[in-house]
């Protein structure tokens, strides 16, 4: 029977108190008149349970920054200020706003919808300097908008033959490689998380299983996970061909990670497990293009490892680095034969479609998995001093939060695809024409304009 | 015979329209301790009017923080803190101030807009609140104003815009290069709608019903009310089309391009539902796109349909800013549109997915010159009115949009800010706007009355018009349309000089 892919999201309340963006303070000159209680529609101000003559401390987490209580306080006793702890959240690609957004998405599993227009920076580094296209209606031809439920987010992770061969009687001669048909263009990669407890790994693995996506982890963790995720969703990372011994038969894909000699390991794996999908993890840096082309001959899947801010070894953002890698595969005529997975720097829903536009087939979720369970993406992470105490997260909690975030992100991807009038996420790959890059837009629109001279 | 609108200029009177409830936030806070003996020395010293001692009152009035220039005043001989005989006064930066506003609408910009709505007086062209802090687009485009000029008294200038440049239809003209954007009954309160309509009437321009029906309370202003047809067709009736001087087709909205409209269930009260002929307390979606329009030919049929219902109406086509926006504009023109209205990505909304606001379709700054140039090269620029919207916040943003190639602009958010909006962004759900502007909650809406609201909007545009005059005088121009397409007057601060 036909079954539509659906992610079952359900509210998972945070284990910690989320950092409020705004703080409300009540000064001593409050006369407990209760006007703020009547005015606030969010329940920030209430009287004390034990003594209703006195106003309780304001509940800042519920404040939505409307200033009504501040404006109408007859004593001017209330102040609303920006929380310094909020401003200190995150680092690098993780802005305070992104951390807060992921927390909300992981709690509710829904698309963040707000009133009023955009309030952020005009553009920014990397993906912030590109916009995705939309399809207006008054075009002579277009591929039509489809109901969100008819947009496919499936990607196929495998090696594709460049062409098919048929025998004299029309029979297929080409041996079709096995492939992993995933319902979402993102996979979970825990191998680069700074620290993950067994309970966290269990939760992430269960989430990957329920999402029916892949779960990438070091092969050493195999033993602890056998109960949590079907073998077909596991992607163990091996360094040597010997490690293949601990990989169960049902595993569809492995990844190889080593600087030198990975091609020999790949050949050994291929001879021992002919059907298995072989991925190779490539660090960027000198000679990446040659290594990429070589990998495209030996491996089925190329996994590009960017840093946690989505930058390559030269510090270029994925927006530019991935486009170059994609283009070099296209030039070599092998782009459609291999699958390219991009890892690093995915910190918001829009990063997934943007990565795909820039050339990736799929992306990995890494640090986002941590933020999802309450991590603040601190610059100096010390697990033992973690303000959100993530290491004590139970597996059910980790699973629920991860699934919620993935659901919110997939739904937002559907919005982006729907706006473009694209029916399949696979058709988005490398479609740079369906995006607007800031430098191009400024060249097109502001060409010839007087600029750069501060004196005017 | 075509009725031709009389060329007239109505400049409504400005009036002082204060708002007690908008005085809560200022840059500085002046504290007066209980040790104050109400001697009144500070009142006699402060030239800004922070302190006031009313004759016959036992104690001095609370400090008027808004007027205080802050601790930098310490260098002045009249600094109240230093002069107070009992040492009761202190001045500090407000902690509330940084909590207001955002990169697009800075706290300074919100306060300046309130100030203009209160007084009707323009701010100077070099005031920092003319630009936001988002680091791109309008915030990086500046007019190259010759140094040392100032506007002569009684400088004569025109800011009117002809909305119909085609051969058919009435030659509607607006006196300021601005009309009101579509905000539906449901997304905003009836009082807000009426206040906007009154202001539009006073200024000889238009406001728009949005897609949510045409409340009868707007009938007294019907010559100044545009009605919108969007994909949900909420509240669209033959008579609403027949009474409108301009019909706006909303194909897409900048804040959520390609996604259609949303009115979340909580704001769909029984009254709203009745107006929209829908079921109360259900989420109402205007699907994207018009499912009967898949080509320019379909689009033309669509416009012809309205022309047959109301032959006198001008047709405006509102679209967002995709990669091929210039093709969209040309297609709209050939389908018969009088007005091509581009709505950029950073525009306002009553509810939109956050991902769409930043990421889908470009900001308006890129779209205007592209379309202007393309229409010019096609030889049809003078037959179509190009209107821009989406993230146009101040009088200088309007002027920049015109210099980039637009004829005029549509304003939504700035009008709401004049009414006291703090852009908290909670208008989408629950009871809607807690400040009573963008809500239909029967209790919350009474925080504002239409008389007060319309005067605030009238004042805002008076102030803006003053700024436009000031700008024109610097270039010795007398008509705002002279500014159109003059990108040579702009400086782009984008780092390097951009060349073709």
Interface residues (C-beta under 8 A of the other chain):
Chain A: X22 X39 X40 X41 X42 X64 X65 X66 X67 X68 X70 X71 X72 X73 X76 X79 X80 X81 X82 X101 X111 X112 X113 X114 X115 X116 X117 X118 X119 X120 X121 X122 X123 X128 X131 X132 X133 X134 X135 X136 X137 X138 X139 X140 X141 X142 X144 X145 X348 X349 X350 X354 X412 X415 X416 X418 X419 X420 X421 X433 X434 X435 X436 X441 X442 X443 X444 X445 X446 X447 X448 X449 X450 X451 X452 X453 X454 X456
Chain B: X21 X22 X23 X24 X25 X62 X95 X96 X98 X99 X100 X102 X103 X104 X105 X134 X135 X136 X137 X139 X140 X142 X144 X145 X251 X252 X255 X257 X258 X259 X262 X264 X288 X289 X290 X293 X294 X295 X296 X299 X317 X319 X320 X322 X323 X324 X325 X327 X328 X331 X332 X335 X345 X346 X347 X348 X349 X350 X351 X352 X353 X354 X355 X356 X357 X358 X359 X360 X361 X362 X363 X365 X366 X367 X368 X369 X370 X390 X391 X404 X413 X421 X422 X423 X424 X425 X426 X427 X428 X429 X430 X431 X433 X434 X435 X438 X444 X487 X488 X490 X491 X492 X493 X494 X495 X496 X497 X498 X499 X500
